[in-house]
Each structure stands twice: as C-alpha cells, then as structure tokens.
Amino acid sequence: LTWHICTPRVINAEKSEFNEDQAACCQISIRRREPGLEEDEEWLILCSPQFLTGYYWALFDGHGGPEAAIIASNYLHYCIKQKLEAVVGGITEARPPMHLSGRCVCDSDPQFVEEKHIHAEDLVVGALENAFQECDEVIGQEMEATKQTGGCTALAALYFQGKLYVANAGDSRAILVLKDSVVPMSCEFTPETERQRIQHLAFLFPKLLDGEFTRFEFPRRLKGDDVGQKVLYRDYFMEGWGYKTVEKADLKYPLVHGHGKQARLLGTLAVSRGLGDHQLKVIDTNIEVKPFLSCIPKVNVFDFALHDIKEDDVLIMGTDGLWDVLSNKEVAHVVRSFLAENRTDPHRFSELAKCLVCRARGKQSGHQWMLDDSHEASYDDISVFVIPLHNRDEE
C-alpha cells in the first residue's frame, strides 16, 4: 500500500466467503472552515492552500456480524476530518491558544497552556479520541434503527504534519518495522489487560452486574467447597494478589473469566474496547455489556523528525488473525527478508502483505490448516496493510 493507492487485500485468508473484517484508506483534507460557508460550497475551494493533508488507514474486525465494521469503515475517517477541522486553528499554532477565537480572557491563560505542556500533537490525539466516540454513537443509532446487532474493533493510523498517530480500540495491532528495531504502535485491549478498569467500574456501579456476577478475580472458578476458605484474589486496586475468605456471593460468575484468547468480558466478549455492541446483552439476562466496553482508543505517536527512516522501513497493520499465530519478531523477520529479496519489484509492498497473510493462513492438511512449524494456523479473518514510510512526503 503506497500513500496514494490502495491495493487489494486478502480477506479471511480465502478460507471462506464469509468475513467480518473491513478496511479503509484515504487522503484527508483538513481546512479552516470559514463562518457561514455551506457544505455545498466545498468544491469551490478544493485547491485552497489553507488545506492540511493527512493520510488515513484503518482496519475493523467485526463480531456478531459485519454490519458495525462496514459502518465504521465508511464513517470513521469523516468523523476524524470533522474533529480535526474543529481544532485546526489550534493545530496550526506553535502552541495551541487557550481560546480558539484568539481572545485572551485571562492574562495567565498562555501560562496555563505552557505549564500543562499542551502542544498541537495533543489536539490531534484529542480529535482522534472524540472521533472514535462520535463514530460509536452513529453506529449505535444506525444499528438500533435497522434492528441489527454487533460491534467491531478499530485500528486507525493517521499520518499528519510529519507524525504518525495510531489509535487502537480492540485487539488488532500495528508495529513499525525499522532497519534496526521494531516499534509497537498499539497494545491489545482484552478483558485481561483491562481487568482493573472493568473491576473499578463494577465497584462504582454494582447495579451493572445485576447480582449475576462477582467483580473479584480468582485463579479459578470457585466451587461450594471453597466457601469459608482463604483463597487468592484480586480487586480493582490491586496489581498484586491477596487472600480473601470466600463468601457465597463469590461463587457467582466472574466479571472477567478465562485466560488468553479464551478470556471473556461478562462471559460474552473477547475484547474490552471497540465500536458498537450497544444492544448486546449477556445471554438470558438484562445485563448490558456496553458500559464495560469502551470505545475510546489509546493513541500512540511516532515523530518522523526524530528518526532516520530507511528505504525498507514500513508500518504493519493487522487484525488479530495475523497476530494470533505470528509474533512481532516473526513478522519483522518476514518483512526484512522479503523486502531484501524483492528490491526491484514495484509491487513488493502489496506482495509482502499477501506473504504475511499466507504465513498466518498456513497450508491445508486434511481438515486442518497448519503452519510450517506444525502448529495450527489462524482460523480467523486475516487482513494486513503494509505501508512504506520512506519518501512519504515526496509522493
């Protein structure tokens, strides 16, 4: 995938016609919106020098159907454009002003901004966070209106003003494969990684559990014989472990249950952040999952001015179907080997994306799909972007 051209991706590793992955990439033009300018007049100023240009890529992994992922792929970039345009006056300043209008209501306003170390980068991060939230609301309204259910994870990358912003809500992943290092640009949000946030919410609002779940974490599901015993446990404020005398209420189903890929939030979802799922309830109850499922992404920033980007340096974005079977180190090895062996191929980056998908897909052996090391291959949807970073401003 180059900066201006989207090449085909392999969906679901071609194992079935059904998939829940969606993707989007585009150029985003951001301008200072003049007061009174109608949306229909935008075409009059398409070549205006007031435009700031960004490049956007995103992967969406649906669950409960592809509907939420489709809406997100069609709408998130528009939300990002809107949110950036709303703060563009602050983004273009050396230091964002306290008041976007330019007025200084309080003499100490500039001092407060400086003391808080607020920079244009922080406005872009805030715009991405607000965009995810607005997109989540739109998905909720659309799904309710069409009587559909489901949600999706969202991983979005934005190259803007010399910096790469990667926003993640879910368990997809992005890494930078540089000449001498691998830089993680996202972290997975699962019921296990966000145990404390989820437990704390249950502590603040116990009615959300409707008496059906316990917020405490135990090493295993407790049984009747454990009542009265002192067992290991963790609460929302604990990184370490303590001992708790088991009560009858502790025998309820855990708020976060299982380990690794089997961990589930309220016994239902394998992710703790994502878009949609507004109508999702725990089976056979009226307990809503959405209060525990955050739509707010974690945004990581990479400043290109601080790094010497080489010709084969790339950004890899992939849904969890890739990362379930390949580590960051393994992906980086494939990337470096493939690019070194295909220096003259003009399509080598899109071919590399296909190569990574095929690695995770494995080869069919009877009724199973196996990797080269005889481990099971991924049975999930597999979508990959390979984005070259060199000469990005010249293209």
Order of alpha helices (4+ residues) and beta strands (2+ residues): beta-beta-alpha-alpha-alpha-alpha-beta-beta-beta-beta-alpha-beta-beta-beta-beta-beta-beta-beta-beta-beta-alpha-alpha-alpha-beta-beta-beta
